[in-house]
Amino acid sequence: MRGPNEKLNKAWCTHPKMMGHVILIMFLFLLTSCGHSSHVLSPTTADRPAGVLRQIECGAVEDCFFQAREAYLDGDVRGAVLQIQDFLKDDPPPPWKGRARLLLARAQDGLGDPSAVKYYEETLKDLPQLGDYILYYLGRSYLKNAQALKAAQVLEGLHKHYPNSLLRSQALYLAAGAYAQAEEDALAITGFETFLRLYPEDPQAASALYLIG
């Protein structure tokens, strides 16, 4: 199964003139030079020491965005955050505002900054075509911030409202586990039972059986 980052990565790499829904979806499944999924989950190198920050020198809106994204992928996460924050102060037009918010959310999430949640929530309005992937990361971010019940509800919502998403099985499994963390045992059992019924061949099926017990 292709990872969630591939779709996000291609959405950032698509030129605004190619933002038509059909074209976007077609390109989301290609893994090309814009980067591998792991590059979006985390920078390709260790985070640079504090103070070693890139200076942003750009003209066009897209150039500024891609410079910040390049810094993020190169491991300069803190520098990328500063660049994106400056970029957003100028209120860039669509789709660049949404892309910048999503990149900022990913960068802050990687740094353990709880404000990532705010940007994931805002990005849902900016990039509705990536709603399932944004909800997936939002749910995981809630889990990291010890908000298990919110995480469960968000992830369960992904499963219900995005029937064609590649993340449905993962979302349902995580939602059931989050309900268990929130001590909502009945909802957790129901979630794991639904997971086993719908995805009996999933690699996490054995784990779901164990957790029900």
ZATORBA-175513 format. One record per atom (N, C-alpha, C, O, CB): residue in one letter; x, y, z. Coordinates in steps of 0.1 Angstrom, whole numbers, padded with zeros to 4 digits, always signed. Glycine has a CB too. Example, Ala and Ser with C-alpha at 12.3 -4.5 7.8 and 13.67 -1.06 7.14 Angstrom:
BEGIN
a+0132-0057+0078 a+0123-0045+0078 a+0132-0033+0078 a+0142-0033+0085 a+0113-0045+0090 s+0128-0022+0071 s+0137-0011+0071 s+0129+0000+0079 s+0134+0011+0080 s+0141-0006+0057 
! end
This chain:
BEGIN
m+0008-0012+0000 m+0000+0000+0000 m+0009+0012+0000 m+0019+0013+0007 m-0010+0000+0012 r+0006+0022-0008 r+0013+0034-0008 r+0011+0043+0004 r-0001+0043+0009 r+0010+0042-0021 g+0021+0049+0010 g+0019+0057+0022 g+0011+0069+0020 g+0010+0074+0009 g+0033+0060+0028 p+0007+0075+0031 p-0001+0087+0030 p+0007+0099+0025 p+0001+0108+0020 p-0007+0091+0044 n+0020+0099+0027 n+0028+0111+0023 n+0029+0113+0008 n+0031+0124+0004 n+0041+0110+0029 e+0027+0102+0001 e+0029+0103-0014 e+0019+0113-0019 e+0022+0121-0028 e+0028+0090-0021 k+0006+0112-0015 k-0004+0120-0020 k-0002+0135-0016 k-0003+0144-0024 k-0018+0116-0015 l+0002+0137-0004 l+0006+0150+0001 l+0017+0156-0007 l+0017+0168-0011 l+0009+0151+0016 n+0027+0148-0009 n+0039+0153-0016 n+0036+0157-0030 n+0041+0167-0034 n+0050+0142-0016 k+0028+0150-0037 k+0025+0153-0051 k+0016+0166-0052 k+0017+0173-0061 k+0018+0142-0058 a+0008+0167-0041 a-0001+0179-0041 a+0007+0192-0040 a+0004+0202-0046 a-0011+0179-0030 w+0019+0191-0033 w+0027+0203-0032 w+0035+0205-0045 w+0038+0216-0048 w+0037+0201-0020 c+0038+0194-0052 c+0046+0195-0064 c+0038+0199-0076 c+0044+0203-0086 c+0053+0182-0066 t+0025+0199-0076 t+0017+0201-0088 t+0016+0216-0090 t+0014+0224-0080 t+0003+0196-0086 h+0018+0221-0102 h+0017+0235-0105 h+0002+0239-0104 h-0006+0231-0107 h+0022+0238-0120 p-0001+0252-0100 p-0015+0256-0098 p-0023+0254-0110 p-0035+0252-0109 p-0015+0270-0093 k-0017+0255-0122 k-0026+0254-0134 k-0030+0240-0136 k-0039+0237-0144 k-0018+0258-0146 m-0024+0230-0128 m-0028+0216-0130 m-0036+0211-0118 m-0036+0199-0115 m-0015+0208-0132 m-0042+0221-0111 m-0049+0217-0099 m-0063+0211-0101 m-0070+0210-0091 m-0050+0229-0090 g-0067+0209-0113 g-0079+0202-0116 g-0080+0189-0108 g-0070+0182-0107 g-0082+0200-0131 h-0092+0186-0103 h-0093+0174-0095 h-0088+0161-0101 h-0081+0153-0095 h-0107+0172-0090 v-0092+0159-0114 v-0088+0147-0120 v-0073+0146-0122 v-0067+0135-0120 v-0095+0146-0134 i-0067+0157-0127 i-0053+0157-0129 i-0045+0155-0116 i-0036+0147-0115 i-0048+0170-0135 l-0050+0161-0105 l-0044+0160-0092 l-0044+0145-0087 l-0034+0140-0083 l-0051+0169-0082 i-0056+0139-0088 i-0057+0125-0083 i-0048+0116-0091 i-0042+0107-0086 i-0072+0121-0084 m-0047+0119-0105 m-0039+0110-0113 m-0024+0111-0109 m-0017+0101-0108 m-0040+0114-0128 f-0020+0123-0106 f-0006+0125-0102 f-0003+0121-0088 f+0009+0118-0085 f-0002+0139-0104 l-0013+0120-0079 l-0010+0117-0065 l-0004+0103-0064 l+0003+0100-0054 l-0023+0117-0057 f-0006+0094-0073 f-0002+0080-0072 f+0012+0078-0079 f+0016+0066-0080 f-0012+0071-0078 l+0018+0088-0084 l+0031+0087-0090 l+0042+0090-0080 l+0041+0100-0073 l+0032+0096-0102 l+0052+0082-0079 l+0063+0085-0070 l+0075+0089-0078 l+0083+0080-0083 l+0066+0072-0061 t+0077+0102-0080 t+0088+0107-0088 t+0097+0115-0081 t+0099+0114-0069 t+0082+0114-0100 s+0104+0124-0088 s+0115+0132-0082 s+0110+0142-0072 s+0119+0148-0065 s+0122+0139-0093 c+0098+0144-0070 c+0093+0154-0060 c+0095+0148-0046 c+0094+0155-0036 c+0079+0157-0061 g+0099+0135-0045 g+0102+0130-0032 g+0095+0117-0028 g+0084+0115-0033 g+0100+0140-0021 h+0102+0109-0020 h+0096+0097-0015 h+0087+0100-0003 h+0089+0110+0004 h+0107+0086-0012 s+0078+0091+0000 s+0069+0093+0012 s+0077+0096+0024 s+0073+0104+0032 s+0060+0082+0014 s+0088+0089+0027 s+0095+0091+0039 s+0101+0105+0040 s+0103+0110+0051 s+0107+0081+0040 h+0103+0112+0029 h+0108+0126+0030 h+0097+0135+0035 h+0101+0146+0040 h+0112+0130+0016 v+0085+0132+0035 v+0075+0141+0040 v+0072+0137+0054 v+0068+0146+0062 v+0062+0140+0032 l+0073+0124+0058 l+0071+0121+0072 l+0081+0127+0081 l+0078+0132+0092 l+0071+0106+0073 s+0093+0128+0076 s+0104+0134+0084 s+0114+0139+0074 s+0116+0133+0063 s+0110+0124+0094 p+0122+0149+0078 p+0133+0154+0069 p+0143+0143+0066 p+0144+0133+0073 p+0140+0166+0075 t+0150+0145+0055 t+0159+0135+0050 t+0172+0134+0058 t+0179+0124+0058 t+0162+0137+0036 t+0175+0145+0066 t+0187+0145+0074 t+0183+0149+0088 t+0172+0154+0090 t+0198+0154+0068 a+0192+0148+0097 a+0190+0153+0111 a+0187+0168+0111 a+0193+0175+0103 a+0202+0149+0120 d+0179+0172+0120 d+0176+0186+0121 d+0188+0194+0124 d+0197+0190+0132 d+0165+0189+0132 r+0190+0205+0116 r+0202+0213+0118 r+0202+0220+0132 r+0192+0222+0138 r+0202+0224+0107 p+0214+0223+0137 p+0215+0229+0150 p+0208+0243+0150 p+0207+0249+0140 p+0230+0231+0154 a+0203+0247+0162 a+0196+0259+0163 a+0205+0271+0158 a+0217+0271+0161 a+0191+0262+0177 g+0200+0280+0151 g+0208+0291+0146 g+0213+0289+0132 g+0216+0299+0125 g+0219+0293+0155 v+0213+0277+0127 v+0218+0274+0113 v+0205+0274+0104 v+0200+0264+0100 v+0226+0261+0112 l+0200+0286+0101 l+0188+0288+0094 l+0190+0294+0080 l+0199+0303+0078 l+0178+0296+0102 r+0183+0289+0070 r+0184+0294+0057 r+0177+0308+0056 r+0167+0311+0062 r+0178+0285+0047 q+0183+0316+0048 q+0177+0329+0045 q+0168+0328+0033 q+0172+0322+0023 q+0187+0341+0043 i+0156+0332+0033 i+0147+0331+0022 i+0149+0343+0012 i+0147+0354+0016 i+0132+0330+0026 e+0152+0340+0000 e+0154+0350-0010 e+0146+0345-0022 e+0151+0337-0030 e+0169+0352-0014 c+0135+0351-0024 c+0126+0346-0035 c+0117+0357-0040 c+0116+0368-0033 c+0117+0334-0030 g+0112+0355-0051 g+0103+0366-0057 g+0089+0361-0058 g+0080+0365-0051 g+0108+0370-0071 a+0086+0351-0067 a+0073+0346-0069 a+0069+0338-0057 a+0077+0332-0050 a+0073+0337-0082 v+0055+0337-0055 v+0050+0330-0043 v+0054+0316-0043 v+0058+0310-0033 v+0035+0331-0044 e+0053+0309-0055 e+0057+0295-0055 e+0072+0293-0052 e+0075+0282-0046 e+0054+0289-0069 d+0080+0302-0056 d+0094+0301-0053 d+0097+0301-0038 d+0105+0293-0033 d+0103+0312-0060 c+0090+0310-0031 c+0091+0311-0017 c+0087+0298-0010 c+0093+0293-0001 c+0083+0323-0011 f+0076+0293-0015 f+0071+0280-0009 f+0080+0269-0011 f+0084+0261-0001 f+0057+0276-0015 f+0085+0267-0023 f+0094+0256-0026 f+0108+0257-0019 f+0114+0247-0016 f+0096+0254-0041 q+0112+0269-0016 q+0124+0271-0009 q+0122+0266+0005 q+0131+0259+0011 q+0129+0286-0009 a+0111+0270+0011 a+0108+0265+0025 a+0107+0250+0025 a+0112+0243+0034 a+0095+0271+0030 r+0100+0244+0015 r+0099+0230+0014 r+0112+0223+0013 r+0114+0212+0019 r+0089+0226+0003 e+0121+0229+0005 e+0134+0223+0003 e+0142+0223+0016 e+0149+0213+0019 e+0142+0231-0008 a+0141+0234+0024 a+0147+0234+0037 a+0142+0223+0046 a+0150+0217+0053 a+0145+0248+0043 y+0129+0221+0046 y+0123+0210+0054 y+0128+0197+0050 y+0132+0189+0059 y+0108+0211+0053 l+0128+0194+0037 l+0133+0181+0032 l+0148+0179+0035 l+0152+0167+0036 l+0130+0179+0018 d+0155+0190+0035 d+0170+0188+0038 d+0173+0187+0053 d+0184+0186+0057 d+0177+0201+0032 g+0163+0188+0061 g+0165+0186+0076 g+0165+0199+0084 g+0166+0198+0096 g+0177+0179+0078 d+0164+0210+0077 d+0164+0223+0085 d+0149+0226+0089 d+0143+0235+0083 d+0170+0234+0076 v+0144+0218+0098 v+0130+0219+0101 v+0127+0233+0108 v+0117+0239+0104 v+0126+0208+0111 r+0135+0237+0117 r+0132+0249+0124 r+0133+0261+0114 r+0125+0270+0115 r+0142+0251+0136 g+0143+0260+0105 g+0144+0271+0095 g+0132+0271+0086 g+0128+0282+0082 g+0157+0269+0087 a+0127+0259+0082 a+0115+0258+0074 a+0103+0265+0081 a+0095+0272+0075 a+0113+0244+0070 v+0102+0262+0094 v+0091+0268+0101 v+0091+0283+0101 v+0081+0289+0098 v+0091+0263+0116 l+0103+0289+0103 l+0104+0303+0103 l+0100+0309+0089 l+0094+0319+0088 l+0118+0308+0107 q+0105+0302+0079 q+0103+0306+0065 q+0088+0306+0062 q+0082+0315+0056 q+0111+0298+0055 i+0081+0295+0066 i+0067+0294+0063 i+0059+0304+0070 i+0049+0309+0065 i+0062+0279+0066 q+0063+0306+0083 q+0055+0316+0091 q+0056+0330+0084 q+0046+0337+0084 q+0061+0317+0105 d+0068+0334+0080 d+0070+0346+0072 d+0062+0346+0060 d+0055+0357+0056 d+0085+0349+0069 f+0062+0335+0053 f+0054+0334+0040 f+0039+0336+0042 f+0033+0343+0035 f+0057+0320+0034 l+0034+0330+0053 l+0020+0331+0056 l+0016+0345+0061 l+0004+0349+0059 l+0016+0322+0067 k+0025+0353+0066 k+0022+0367+0070 k+0017+0375+0058 k+0010+0385+0060 k+0034+0373+0076 d+0022+0372+0046 d+0018+0379+0034 d+0005+0375+0028 d+0001+0379+0017 d+0029+0378+0024 d-0002+0365+0035 d-0015+0360+0031 d-0015+0356+0016 d-0021+0362+0007 d-0026+0371+0032 p-0007+0345+0013 p-0006+0340-0001 p-0019+0335-0006 p-0028+0331+0002 p+0005+0329-0002 p-0021+0336-0019 p-0034+0331-0025 p-0034+0316-0026 p-0024+0309-0024 p-0035+0337-0039 p-0046+0310-0028 p-0048+0296-0030 p-0040+0292-0043 p-0039+0300-0052 p-0063+0292-0031 p-0035+0280-0043 p-0035+0270-0033 p-0023+0271-0023 p-0021+0262-0015 p-0035+0256-0039 w-0015+0281-0025 w-0002+0282-0017 w-0004+0284-0002 w+0003+0278+0005 w+0006+0294-0022 k-0015+0291+0002 k-0018+0292+0016 k-0020+0278+0022 k-0014+0275+0033 k-0030+0301+0019 g-0029+0270+0016 g-0031+0257+0021 g-0019+0248+0021 g-0017+0241+0031 g-0042+0250+0013 r-0011+0249+0011 r+0001+0240+0010 r+0011+0244+0021 r+0017+0236+0028 r+0007+0242-0004 a+0012+0258+0023 a+0021+0263+0033 a+0016+0258+0047 a+0024+0254+0056 a+0022+0278+0033 r+0003+0259+0050 r-0002+0255+0063 r+0000+0240+0065 r+0004+0236+0076 r-0017+0258+0064 l-0001+0232+0055 l+0001+0218+0056 l+0015+0215+0059 l+0019+0207+0068 l-0004+0210+0044 l+0024+0221+0052 l+0039+0219+0054 l+0042+0224+0068 l+0051+0218+0075 l+0047+0227+0044 l+0037+0235+0073 l+0039+0240+0086 l+0034+0230+0097 l+0041+0228+0107 l+0033+0254+0088 a+0023+0225+0094 a+0017+0215+0104 a+0027+0203+0105 a+0029+0198+0115 a+0003+0210+0099 r+0031+0198+0093 r+0040+0186+0093 r+0053+0189+0100 r+0058+0181+0108 r+0043+0182+0079 a+0059+0201+0098 a+0071+0205+0104 a+0070+0206+0119 a+0078+0201+0127 a+0077+0218+0098 q+0059+0213+0123 q+0057+0215+0138 q+0054+0201+0144 q+0058+0199+0156 q+0046+0225+0140 d+0047+0193+0137 d+0044+0180+0143 d+0057+0172+0145 d+0059+0166+0155 d+0035+0172+0133 g+0066+0173+0135 g+0079+0166+0137 g+0087+0172+0148 g+0095+0164+0154 g+0087+0168+0124 l+0085+0184+0152 l+0092+0191+0163 l+0085+0188+0176 l+0090+0193+0187 l+0094+0205+0161 g+0074+0182+0176 g+0066+0180+0188 g+0058+0192+0193 g+0055+0193+0205 g+0075+0175+0199 d+0056+0201+0184 d+0049+0213+0187 d+0034+0211+0186 d+0029+0208+0175 d+0053+0225+0178 p+0026+0212+0197 p+0012+0209+0197 p+0004+0219+0188 p-0008+0216+0185 p+0006+0210+0211 s+0010+0230+0184 s+0002+0240+0176 s+0000+0234+0162 s-0007+0240+0154 s+0010+0253+0175 a+0007+0222+0159 a+0005+0216+0146 a-0010+0213+0144 a-0015+0213+0133 a+0013+0203+0145 v-0017+0209+0155 v-0031+0206+0154 v-0039+0218+0147 v-0048+0215+0139 v-0037+0203+0168 k-0036+0230+0152 k-0043+0241+0146 k-0042+0242+0131 k-0051+0245+0124 k-0038+0254+0153 y-0030+0240+0126 y-0027+0241+0112 y-0033+0230+0104 y-0038+0231+0093 y-0012+0242+0109 y-0033+0218+0110 y-0041+0207+0103 y-0055+0210+0102 y-0061+0208+0091 y-0039+0193+0111 e-0061+0215+0112 e-0076+0219+0112 e-0078+0230+0101 e-0088+0229+0094 e-0080+0224+0126 e-0070+0240+0100 e-0072+0250+0091 e-0070+0245+0076 e-0077+0249+0067 e-0062+0262+0093 t-0060+0236+0075 t-0057+0230+0062 t-0069+0222+0056 t-0070+0221+0044 t-0045+0222+0062 l-0077+0217+0065 l-0089+0209+0060 l-0098+0218+0051 l-0104+0213+0041 l-0097+0204+0071 k-0099+0231+0054 k-0107+0240+0046 k-0100+0244+0033 k-0106+0246+0023 k-0110+0253+0054 d-0086+0245+0034 d-0079+0249+0022 d-0077+0238+0011 d-0077+0241-0001 d-0065+0254+0026 l-0075+0226+0016 l-0072+0215+0007 l-0082+0203+0009 l-0078+0192+0014 l-0058+0210+0009 p-0095+0205+0006 p-0105+0195+0009 p-0102+0182+0001 p-0106+0171+0005 p-0118+0200+0005 q-0095+0183-0010 q-0092+0171-0018 q-0082+0161-0011 q-0080+0150-0015 q-0086+0174-0032 l-0075+0167+0000 l-0066+0159+0008 l-0072+0156+0021 l-0064+0153+0031 l-0052+0166+0008 g-0085+0157+0023 g-0091+0156+0036 g-0088+0144+0044 g-0086+0144+0056 g-0106+0157+0034 d-0088+0132+0037 d-0085+0120+0044 d-0071+0119+0050 d-0069+0115+0061 d-0088+0108+0035 y-0062+0124+0042 y-0048+0124+0047 y-0046+0134+0058 y-0038+0132+0067 y-0038+0127+0035 i-0052+0146+0057 i-0051+0156+0067 i-0057+0151+0080 i-0052+0152+0091 i-0057+0169+0063 l-0069+0144+0079 l-0075+0139+0091 l-0067+0128+0097 l-0066+0126+0110 l-0089+0133+0087 y-0060+0120+0089 y-0051+0109+0094 y-0040+0116+0103 y-0038+0111+0114 y-0045+0101+0082 y-0034+0126+0098 y-0023+0132+0105 y-0028+0140+0117 y-0022+0140+0128 y-0015+0142+0096 l-0040+0146+0116 l-0046+0153+0127 l-0049+0143+0138 l-0047+0146+0150 l-0059+0160+0122 g-0055+0131+0135 g-0058+0121+0145 g-0045+0117+0152 g-0045+0116+0165 g-0065+0110+0139 r-0035+0114+0145 r-0022+0110+0151 r-0016+0121+0160 r-0010+0119+0170 r-0012+0106+0140 s-0018+0134+0155 s-0013+0145+0163 s-0021+0146+0177 s-0015+0149+0187 s-0015+0158+0155 y-0034+0144+0176 y-0042+0144+0188 y-0037+0133+0198 y-0036+0135+0210 y-0057+0141+0185 l-0034+0121+0192 l-0028+0110+0201 l-0016+0114+0207 l-0014+0111+0219 l-0026+0098+0192 k-0007+0121+0200 k+0006+0125+0206 k+0004+0135+0217 k+0012+0136+0226 k+0015+0132+0195 n-0007+0143+0216 n-0010+0153+0226 n-0019+0148+0237 n-0026+0156+0244 n-0016+0165+0220 a-0020+0135+0238 a-0028+0128+0249 a-0043+0132+0248 a-0050+0133+0258 a-0023+0132+0262 q-0048+0134+0236 q-0062+0137+0234 q-0069+0125+0226 q-0073+0126+0215 q-0065+0150+0226 a-0069+0114+0233 a-0072+0101+0227 a-0087+0101+0222 a-0089+0096+0211 a-0071+0090+0237 l-0096+0107+0229 l-0110+0106+0224 l-0112+0115+0212 l-0119+0110+0202 l-0119+0112+0235 k-0106+0126+0211 k-0106+0134+0199 k-0100+0127+0187 k-0105+0127+0176 k-0099+0148+0201 a-0088+0120+0190 a-0082+0113+0180 a-0091+0102+0174 a-0092+0100+0162 a-0069+0107+0185 a-0097+0095+0183 a-0106+0084+0179 a-0117+0089+0170 a-0121+0083+0160 a-0112+0077+0191 q-0123+0100+0174 q-0134+0105+0166 q-0130+0110+0153 q-0137+0108+0143 q-0141+0117+0174 v-0118+0117+0152 v-0113+0121+0139 v-0110+0109+0130 v-0114+0110+0118 v-0101+0130+0141 l-0104+0099+0135 l-0100+0088+0127 l-0112+0080+0123 l-0112+0074+0112 l-0090+0079+0135 e-0121+0078+0132 e-0134+0071+0128 e-0141+0079+0117 e-0147+0073+0108 e-0143+0069+0141 g-0141+0092+0118 g-0147+0100+0108 g-0141+0099+0094 g-0148+0098+0084 g-0147+0115+0112 l-0128+0097+0094 l-0121+0095+0082 l-0126+0082+0075 l-0129+0081+0064 l-0105+0094+0084 h-0127+0071+0084 h-0131+0058+0079 h-0146+0059+0073 h-0149+0052+0063 h-0131+0048+0090 k-0154+0067+0080 k-0168+0067+0076 k-0170+0076+0063 k-0178+0073+0054 k-0177+0073+0087 h-0163+0087+0062 h-0166+0097+0052 h-0157+0096+0039 h-0159+0103+0030 h-0165+0110+0058 y-0147+0088+0040 y-0138+0086+0028 y-0137+0071+0024 y-0127+0065+0026 y-0124+0092+0031 p-0148+0066+0018 p-0148+0052+0015 p-0138+0047+0005 p-0135+0035+0005 p-0162+0048+0009 n-0132+0056-0003 n-0122+0052-0013 n-0108+0055-0008 n-0098+0053-0016 n-0125+0059-0026 s-0106+0059+0004 s-0093+0063+0009 s-0084+0050+0012 s-0089+0040+0016 s-0094+0071+0022 l-0072+0051+0008 l-0062+0041+0011 l-0059+0040+0026 l-0052+0030+0030 l-0049+0043+0003 l-0064+0049+0034 l-0060+0050+0048 l-0072+0044+0057 l-0071+0045+0069 l-0057+0064+0052 r-0082+0039+0051 r-0094+0035+0059 r-0091+0025+0069 r-0095+0026+0081 r-0105+0030+0050 s-0083+0014+0065 s-0081+0004+0075 s-0072+0009+0086 s-0074+0006+0098 s-0074-0008+0068 q-0061+0016+0083 q-0053+0022+0093 q-0060+0031+0103 q-0058+0031+0115 q-0041+0029+0087 a-0069+0039+0097 a-0077+0049+0105 a-0086+0041+0115 a-0087+0045+0126 a-0085+0058+0096 l-0092+0031+0110 l-0102+0023+0119 l-0094+0016+0130 l-0098+0016+0142 l-0110+0013+0111 y-0083+0011+0127 y-0075+0004+0137 y-0070+0014+0147 y-0071+0011+0159 y-0062-0003+0130 l-0065+0025+0143 l-0060+0035+0152 l-0071+0041+0161 l-0070+0044+0172 l-0053+0047+0145 a-0083+0043+0154 a-0095+0048+0162 a-0099+0039+0173 a-0101+0043+0184 a-0107+0050+0152 a-0099+0026+0170 a-0102+0016+0181 a-0092+0017+0192 a-0096+0016+0204 a-0103+0002+0175 g-0080+0017+0188 g-0069+0018+0199 g-0070+0031+0207 g-0068+0031+0219 g-0056+0017+0193 a-0074+0042+0200 a-0076+0055+0207 a-0088+0054+0217 a-0087+0060+0228 a-0078+0066+0197 y-0098+0048+0212 y-0110+0046+0222 y-0106+0038+0234 y-0110+0041+0245 y-0121+0039+0214 a-0097+0028+0232 a-0092+0020+0243 a-0084+0029+0253 a-0085+0028+0265 a-0084+0008+0239 q-0076+0038+0247 q-0068+0047+0255 q-0077+0057+0263 q-0074+0060+0274 q-0058+0055+0247 a-0088+0060+0257 a-0097+0069+0263 a-0106+0062+0273 a-0116+0068+0279 a-0105+0077+0253 e-0104+0049+0275 e-0112+0041+0284 e-0127+0039+0280 e-0136+0037+0288 e-0112+0046+0298 e-0129+0041+0266 e-0142+0038+0261 e-0142+0024+0255 e-0141+0021+0243 e-0145+0049+0249 d-0142+0014+0265 d-0140+0000+0261 d-0150-0005+0251 d-0146-0013+0242 d-0140-0008+0273 a-0162-0002+0253 a-0173-0007+0244 a-0170-0003+0229 a-0171-0010+0220 a-0187-0003+0248 l-0167+0010+0228 l-0164+0016+0215 l-0151+0010+0209 l-0150+0008+0197 l-0163+0031+0215 a-0141+0007+0217 a-0129+0001+0213 a-0132-0013+0207 a-0127-0017+0197 a-0119+0001+0224 i-0139-0021+0215 i-0142-0035+0211 i-0150-0034+0197 i-0147-0042+0188 i-0150-0042+0221 t-0160-0026+0197 t-0168-0025+0184 t-0159-0021+0173 t-0160-0026+0162 t-0179-0014+0186 g-0150-0011+0175 g-0140-0007+0164 g-0131-0018+0160 g-0130-0020+0148 g-0132+0004+0169 f-0126-0026+0169 f-0117-0037+0165 f-0125-0048+0158 f-0120-0054+0149 f-0110-0043+0177 e-0137-0051+0163 e-0145-0061+0156 e-0149-0057+0142 e-0149-0065+0133 e-0158-0063+0164 t-0152-0044+0140 t-0155-0039+0127 t-0142-0040+0118 t-0143-0044+0106 t-0160-0025+0127 f-0131-0037+0123 f-0118-0038+0116 f-0116-0052+0112 f-0112-0054+0100 f-0107-0033+0125 l-0118-0062+0120 l-0116-0076+0117 l-0126-0081+0106 l-0122-0089+0098 l-0116-0085+0129 r-0138-0076+0107 r-0148-0080+0098 r-0145-0074+0084 r-0147-0081+0073 r-0162-0075+0102 l-0141-0062+0083 l-0138-0055+0070 l-0124-0058+0064 l-0123-0059+0052 l-0140-0040+0072 y-0115-0060+0073 y-0101-0062+0068 y-0094-0074+0075 y-0084-0073+0082 y-0092-0050+0072 p-0100-0086+0073 p-0095-0098+0079 p-0081-0102+0075 p-0074-0109+0082 p-0104-0110+0076 e-0077-0098+0063 e-0063-0101+0059 e-0053-0090+0062 e-0041-0091+0058 e-0063-0103+0044 d-0057-0080+0069 d-0048-0069+0072 d-0037-0074+0082 d-0039-0083+0090 d-0055-0057+0079 p-0024-0070+0080 p-0013-0074+0089 p-0016-0071+0103 p-0009-0078+0112 p+0000-0067+0084 q-0025-0062+0107 q-0027-0059+0121 q-0039-0067+0126 q-0044-0064+0137 q-0030-0044+0122 a-0044-0076+0119 a-0056-0084+0123 a-0053-0092+0136 a-0061-0092+0145 a-0060-0094+0113 a-0041-0098+0137 a-0038-0105+0149 a-0037-0096+0161 a-0041-0100+0172 a-0024-0113+0147 s-0031-0084+0159 s-0030-0075+0170 s-0044-0070+0175 s-0046-0069+0187 s-0022-0063+0165 a-0053-0068+0165 a-0067-0064+0168 a-0074-0075+0177 a-0080-0072+0187 a-0075-0062+0156 l-0071-0088+0173 l-0077-0099+0181 l-0072-0099+0196 l-0079-0100+0205 l-0074-0112+0175 y-0059-0097+0197 y-0052-0096+0210 y-0058-0085+0218 y-0061-0086+0230 y-0037-0095+0208 l-0059-0073+0212 l-0064-0061+0219 l-0079-0063+0224 l-0082-0057+0234 l-0062-0049+0211 i-0087-0070+0216 i-0101-0072+0220 i-0100-0080+0233 i-0108-0078+0242 i-0108-0080+0209 g-0091-0090+0233 g-0090-0098+0246 g-0086-0090+0257 g-0085-0095+0268 g-0081-0110+0243 
! end
